[in-house]
Each structure stands twice: as structure tokens, then as C-alpha cells.
């Protein structure tokens, strides 16, 4: 009975040892899988380290790009301020030229009115000259008809001749003044055309400055958006690296606990 009892105990112990052996085999398999997972994690960590180095180098490059973009942004802002100053100066010059054009137009109208009045005066003088010529013919006829009043008629002729010369001189002076006024009118018209051309040119320059300013504003907005995207990408990369480090720490702690359990089981 003792031998049977011991046999039963041996059977039980053998069954327990088989169970323990099976558990140990399972633990060894688990340990092998954990080793493989650890090796995979180690390879992933190496890959992540390389990628981290690449990201650090890329981060440095991006920082350099951000610095250059910041410098360029400051330069564009200063250039934009210069463009604003130039735009204000151009507006002021355009106002001055508009005022000059208005003054020249008013002066030209005044000259045209003066020219019209002088033309009327010339017509009146021409009419008076015709009247005087008719009167002279009448006097000459009277001289032929009245020989007895030749001295009186001669005096009248001399008087009228002097008046006629004065009128001719006045007519010549009026024509010269009309010629000078026409010349001045033409000069003012040419100056008016030049001012209009210069005004149109200033308007074109103003439009170009406005387009350039809008283009610089769009470029600044694009650079700001790109800077924000780069910062967000950098933040996400840093968060992923931190999560990978936490997972690695968890795996190491789990591996340490597994090694401890395995050592205790082996001692048992």
C-alpha cells in the first residue's frame, strides 16, 4: 500500500512536472516571441533613431529656412513700407499735376477768350479800314470834282492817311499779338498733352505698385502658412518620438518582469 501510495504520488508529481514542463515550454515560447518582439522593437528603435537623426537634420534645415524666410519677410515688409511711401508720394505728385492741368486749362480758356476778343477787334478794325478806304475814294472823287477845294481836301487826305497808317499799325500790332497768343496757345496745348501723358504714366506706375504690393502680401501670407505647417509637423514628430520612447520603456519593464519570473521558475 505504501508503494502504491508512493506510485500515486509519483504519478501525481510526474503529471505536475509535465504540467510545469508544459508551462515552462509555453513560457519559453512566450519568451522566444518576446525576444523576437524585442529584436523587432530594437530594430524599430534603431530605425526610429536614424529617422530621429534625419528629422533633427531636417529640423535644422527647416530652422534655417524659417530664419531665411523670416529675414525675407522683414525685407518684404520694409520693401512694402517703401512702396507705401512711394505710393503716397506718387499720389501727392498726381494731385499736383492735376492741379497744374486744371490751372493750364483755365489759362488756356482765358487765352482763347482773349484771342476771341482780339479777333473781334481785328474785324472791327478791318471794317473801319474798309470804311476809311471808301471814304478815301469818296474824297478822291470829290477832289476830281472840286478843284477849288484842293487845299482843304489835301489836308483831309493827309489827316485820313495818317489815321489809316495808325489803323494799319494797330492792325499789324493786333495780328502780331494774335500770332503770339496762338503760339502761346499751342505751347500750352503741348504742355497740356505732356502733362496728360505724364499723368497716365503715373497712373500706370501706381497700378504696377499696387499689383506688386498685392503680390508681396500674397507671398507673405503663403510663407506664414508654410511656417505654421512646418511647426505643426515638427510638433507631431516630437510627440511620435515621445510615444515610441514610452512604448520602449514599457517593453523593457515588461521584459524585466518576464526575466524575473523566468528566473524564479527556473530556481523552482
RODO-2510 file (C-alpha; in nm, 4 decimals, decimal comma):
residues 268
     n   res          X          Y          Z
     1     x     0,0000     0,0000     0,0000
     2     x     0,2894     0,2327     0,0710
     3     x     0,4433     0,1529    -0,2644
     4     x     0,1092     0,2138    -0,4359
     5     x     0,0673     0,5350    -0,2438
     6     x     0,4173     0,6436    -0,3449
     7     x     0,3398     0,5436    -0,7030
     8     x     0,0271     0,7535    -0,6973
     9     x     0,2285     1,0434    -0,5566
    10     x     0,4925     0,9819    -0,8248
    11     x     0,2211     0,9819    -1,0900
    12     x     0,0848     1,2999    -0,9493
    13     x     0,4325     1,4509    -0,9333
    14     x     0,5012     1,3333    -1,2890
    15     x     0,1722     1,4868    -1,4044
    16     x     0,2541     1,8072    -1,2160
    17     x     0,6055     1,8019    -1,3663
    18     x     0,4533     1,7574    -1,7126
    19     x     0,2242     2,0491    -1,6418
    20     x     0,5197     2,2509    -1,5156
    21     x     0,7232     2,1418    -1,8180
    22     x     0,4384     2,2429    -2,0457
    23     x     0,4115     2,5763    -1,8659
    24     x     0,7870     2,6191    -1,8961
    25     x     0,7701     2,5324    -2,2648
    26     x     0,4883     2,7831    -2,3055
    27     x     0,6911     3,0408    -2,1142
    28     x     0,9980     2,9621    -2,3281
    29     x     0,7855     3,0052    -2,6407
    30     x     0,6464     3,3281    -2,4991
    31     x     0,9995     3,4302    -2,4110
    32     x     1,1126     3,3499    -2,7661
    33     x     0,8277     3,5536    -2,9031
    34     x     0,9173     3,8336    -2,6627
    35     x     1,2805     3,8095    -2,7716
    36     x     1,1717     3,8300    -3,1316
    37     x     0,9428     4,1192    -3,0461
    38     x     1,2278     4,2798    -2,8511
    39     x     1,4600     4,2355    -3,1503
    40     x     1,1901     4,3796    -3,3752
    41     x     1,1463     4,6656    -3,1301
    42     x     1,5247     4,7129    -3,1207
    43     x     1,5334     4,7305    -3,4994
    44     x     1,2411     4,9708    -3,4904
    45     x     1,4223     5,1773    -3,2263
    46     x     1,7350     5,1877    -3,4435
    47     x     1,5217     5,2868    -3,7392
    48     x     1,3490     5,5476    -3,5261
    49     x     1,6873     5,6722    -3,4041
    50     x     1,8051     5,7075    -3,7627
    51     x     1,4795     5,8740    -3,8552
    52     x     1,5126     6,0962    -3,5492
    53     x     1,8597     6,1980    -3,6661
    54     x     1,7219     6,2633    -4,0114
    55     x     1,4357     6,4601    -3,8615
    56     x     1,6814     6,6562    -3,6470
    57     x     1,8882     6,7393    -3,9545
    58     x     1,5696     6,8237    -4,1429
    59     x     1,4584     7,0300    -3,8438
    60     x     1,7853     7,2221    -3,8548
    61     x     1,7374     7,2757    -4,2259
    62     x     1,3799     7,3867    -4,1682
    63     x     1,5002     7,6218    -3,8929
    64     x     1,7498     7,7698    -4,1372
    65     x     1,4725     7,8005    -4,3942
    66     x     1,2481     7,9654    -4,1324
    67     x     1,5279     8,2075    -4,0422
    68     x     1,5835     8,2933    -4,4085
    69     x     1,2083     8,3256    -4,4602
    70     x     1,1872     8,5494    -4,1541
    71     x     1,4662     8,7683    -4,2918
    72     x     1,2939     8,7745    -4,6283
    73     x     0,9642     8,8590    -4,4570
    74     x     1,1296     9,1523    -4,2792
    75     x     1,2849     9,2620    -4,6081
    76     x     0,9475     9,2373    -4,7823
    77     x     0,7826     9,4355    -4,5001
    78     x     1,0457     9,7087    -4,5339
    79     x     1,0008     9,6993    -4,9112
    80     x     0,6255     9,7224    -4,8587
    81     x     0,6749    10,0290    -4,6371
    82     x     0,8934    10,1834    -4,9082
    83     x     0,6236    10,1044    -5,1630
    84     x     0,3641    10,2742    -4,9409
    85     x     0,5851    10,5838    -4,9128
    86     x     0,6395    10,5815    -5,2908
    87     x     0,2660    10,5349    -5,3408
    88     x     0,1883    10,8345    -5,1159
    89     x     0,4497    11,0461    -5,2952
    90     x     0,3040    10,9410    -5,6301
    91     x    -0,0445    11,0340    -5,5136
    92     x     0,0828    11,3734    -5,3983
    93     x     0,2600    11,4290    -5,7313
    94     x    -0,0537    11,3183    -5,9167
    95     x    -0,2595    11,5741    -5,7212
    96     x    -0,0048    11,8462    -5,8006
    97     x    -0,0077    11,7524    -6,1704
    98     x    -0,3889    11,7503    -6,1705
    99     x    -0,3845    12,0980    -6,0183
   100     x    -0,1333    12,2111    -6,2840
   101     x    -0,3519    12,0651    -6,5591
   102     x    -0,6552    12,2472    -6,4175
   103     x    -0,4621    12,5750    -6,3987
   104     x    -0,3314    12,5270    -6,7542
   105     x    -0,6851    12,4553    -6,8778
   106     x    -0,8189    12,7696    -6,7092
   107     x    -0,5304    12,9746    -6,8517
   108     x    -0,5927    12,8279    -7,1975
   109     x    -0,9629    12,9169    -7,1760
   110     x    -0,8706    13,2707    -7,0707
   111     x    -0,6310    13,2955    -7,3665
   112     x    -0,8992    13,1667    -7,6007
   113     x    -1,1419    13,4292    -7,4724
   114     x    -0,8746    13,6984    -7,5151
   115     x    -0,7999    13,5675    -7,8653
   116     x    -1,1718    13,5843    -7,9493
   117     x    -1,1915    13,9442    -7,8288
   118     x    -0,8800    14,0329    -8,0294
   119     x    -1,0329    13,8695    -8,3368
   120     x    -1,3430    14,0801    -8,2895
   121     x    -1,1209    14,3894    -8,2588
   122     x    -0,9396    14,2915    -8,5803
   123     x    -1,2753    14,2553    -8,7576
   124     x    -1,3835    14,5944    -8,6299
   125     x    -1,0541    14,7472    -8,7472
   126     x    -1,0935    14,5801    -9,0869
   127     x    -1,4449    14,7211    -9,1137
   128     x    -1,3156    15,0641    -9,0174
   129     x    -1,0363    15,0285    -9,2730
   130     x    -1,2901    14,9452    -9,5440
   131     x    -1,4974    15,2417    -9,4381
   132     x    -1,1899    15,4631    -9,4481
   133     x    -1,0943    15,3296    -9,7898
   134     x    -1,4466    15,4073    -9,9156
   135     x    -1,4203    15,7469    -9,7604
   136     x    -1,0834    15,7959    -9,9304
   137     x    -1,2351    15,7041   -10,2660
   138     x    -1,5166    15,9430   -10,1995
   139     x    -1,2656    16,2145   -10,1148
   140     x    -1,0627    16,1441   -10,4264
   141     x    -1,3836    16,1724   -10,6294
   142     x    -1,4575    16,4968   -10,4539
   143     x    -1,1007    16,6161   -10,5356
   144     x    -1,1594    16,5478   -10,9020
   145     x    -1,4982    16,7210   -10,8895
   146     x    -1,3867    17,0110   -10,6719
   147     x    -1,0544    17,1507   -10,7826
   148     x    -1,1238    17,4729   -10,5981
   149     x    -1,1174    17,2948   -10,2588
   150     x    -0,7908    17,1105   -10,3288
   151     x    -0,6015    17,2518   -10,0300
   152     x    -0,8770    17,1629    -9,7853
   153     x    -0,9198    16,8238    -9,9452
   154     x    -0,5411    16,7675    -9,9329
   155     x    -0,5433    16,8388    -9,5606
   156     x    -0,8288    16,5984    -9,5124
   157     x    -0,6475    16,3356    -9,7193
   158     x    -0,3306    16,3825    -9,5162
   159     x    -0,5258    16,3528    -9,1935
   160     x    -0,7080    16,0435    -9,3083
   161     x    -0,3846    15,8923    -9,4412
   162     x    -0,2199    15,9349    -9,1035
   163     x    -0,5235    15,7832    -8,9367
   164     x    -0,5141    15,4987    -9,1890
   165     x    -0,1462    15,4367    -9,1120
   166     x    -0,2216    15,4386    -8,7429
   167     x    -0,5004    15,1893    -8,8029
   168     x    -0,2676    14,9758    -9,0178
   169     x    -0,0061    14,9859    -8,7409
   170     x    -0,2744    14,8939    -8,4878
   171     x    -0,3885    14,6124    -8,7202
   172     x    -0,0296    14,4838    -8,7530
   173     x     0,0132    14,5002    -8,3729
   174     x    -0,3162    14,3154    -8,3252
   175     x    -0,2088    14,0487    -8,5774
   176     x     0,1299    14,0134    -8,4040
   177     x    -0,0434    13,9814    -8,0682
   178     x    -0,2842    13,7273    -8,2169
   179     x     0,0124    13,5334    -8,3584
   180     x     0,1908    13,5370    -8,0210
   181     x    -0,1322    13,4319    -7,8466
   182     x    -0,1809    13,1469    -8,0944
   183     x     0,1788    13,0381    -8,0368
   184     x     0,1304    13,0552    -7,6608
   185     x    -0,1949    12,8607    -7,7005
   186     x    -0,0147    12,5888    -7,8983
   187     x     0,2625    12,5750    -7,6375
   188     x     0,0046    12,5409    -7,3611
   189     x    -0,1756    12,2679    -7,5544
   190     x     0,1524    12,0794    -7,5998
   191     x     0,2252    12,1246    -7,2299
   192     x    -0,1268    12,0008    -7,1502
   193     x    -0,0688    11,6890    -7,3655
   194     x     0,2662    11,6289    -7,1937
   195     x     0,1008    11,6648    -6,8518
   196     x    -0,1756    11,4222    -6,9549
   197     x     0,0837    11,1697    -7,0771
   198     x     0,2810    11,2073    -6,7560
   199     x    -0,0413    11,1665    -6,5552
   200     x    -0,1276    10,8462    -6,7435
   201     x     0,2268    10,7201    -6,6878
   202     x     0,1972    10,7928    -6,3161
   203     x    -0,1363    10,6096    -6,3106
   204     x     0,0279    10,3065    -6,4773
   205     x     0,3172    10,3192    -6,2267
   206     x     0,0613    10,3424    -5,9460
   207     x    -0,1243    10,0349    -6,0775
   208     x     0,2043     9,8420    -6,1038
   209     x     0,2990     9,9370    -5,7477
   210     x    -0,0451     9,8253    -5,6225
   211     x    -0,0111     9,4905    -5,8097
   212     x     0,3397     9,4393    -5,6720
   213     x     0,2167     9,5211    -5,3217
   214     x    -0,0685     9,2664    -5,3534
   215     x     0,1763     9,0038    -5,4835
   216     x     0,4082     9,0653    -5,1865
   217     x     0,1126     9,0379    -4,9464
   218     x     0,0166     8,7004    -5,1021
   219     x     0,3760     8,5771    -5,0786
   220     x     0,3961     8,6844    -4,7112
   221     x     0,0675     8,5005    -4,6361
   222     x     0,1964     8,1876    -4,8144
   223     x     0,5229     8,1981    -4,6186
   224     x     0,3341     8,2371    -4,2903
   225     x     0,1124     7,9368    -4,3767
   226     x     0,4170     7,7269    -4,4704
   227     x     0,5860     7,8272    -4,1424
   228     x     0,2760     7,7179    -3,9455
   229     x     0,2631     7,3834    -4,1317
   230     x     0,6309     7,3194    -4,0583
   231     x     0,5801     7,3962    -3,6898
   232     x     0,2785     7,1618    -3,6698
   233     x     0,4723     6,8830    -3,8464
   234     x     0,7637     6,9311    -3,6066
   235     x     0,5291     6,9125    -3,3053
   236     x     0,3696     6,5891    -3,4350
   237     x     0,7143     6,4333    -3,4979
   238     x     0,8293     6,5152    -3,1438
   239     x     0,5068     6,3695    -2,9965
   240     x     0,5524     6,0457    -3,2004
   241     x     0,9135     6,0124    -3,0788
   242     x     0,7988     6,0585    -2,7179
   243     x     0,5294     5,7912    -2,7599
   244     x     0,7835     5,5492    -2,9101
   245     x     1,0164     5,6127    -2,6123
   246     x     0,7286     5,5404    -2,3697
   247     x     0,6422     5,2165    -2,5526
   248     x     1,0099     5,1149    -2,5409
   249     x     1,0212     5,1779    -2,1647
   250     x     0,7039     4,9711    -2,1176
   251     x     0,8568     4,6853    -2,3233
   252     x     1,1794     4,6976    -2,1198
   253     x     0,9900     4,6879    -1,7890
   254     x     0,7752     4,4003    -1,9179
   255     x     1,0884     4,2138    -2,0323
   256     x     1,2487     4,2687    -1,6900
   257     x     0,9390     4,1290    -1,5150
   258     x     0,9347     3,8316    -1,7514
   259     x     1,3049     3,7627    -1,6908
   260     x     1,2451     3,7791    -1,3152
   261     x     0,9531     3,5351    -1,3353
   262     x     1,1536     3,3020    -1,5597
   263     x     1,4495     3,3067    -1,3190
   264     x     1,2193     3,2325    -1,0251
   265     x     1,0561     2,9482    -1,2163
   266     x     1,3950     2,8043    -1,3115
   267     x     1,5037     2,8206    -0,9461
   268     x     1,1821     2,6413    -0,8515
***
